[in-house]
Amino acid sequence: MPRGHEEADRQQDADRGSDQDVIAEALRLLAELDNTPLTHMTPLFYQHGFEELRMITGDLLRVLGHDPGE
C-alpha cells in the first residue's frame, strides 16, 4: 500500500475515536433505537437506522481487529 494510504488510514482511525468511544457510541445508538416511539418508526427511520448500524458495526469489527472491507 502506498505511503499516502497509510497516513489516510491513520487519520480515519483518529477521526473514529478510541475503542471505548466506539463501544459507547454503539450502546448509545442501540438505546436510541430501542427508545424510539412506534409513531416515529417510518421507512426513513429504518433506512437511517440501517445505515447507522452498518457504520457502527464496521467500527466495532475494526476494534476487534477485523477489516470490514475484506
C-alpha angles and dihedrals in degrees: 000000000000117000093248090061092054091052091048090050091051091050091048091050090049090052091055093058130224125324089257090052091053092049092047090050091051091051091047092050093050091049091049092051092046092051096050112119116239090244090063095051097104128151087264090054091054093045092050092042091052092052092047091050092046091053096045091046089055090051092048091050088052090051088053091052100257126124107227089198094067 
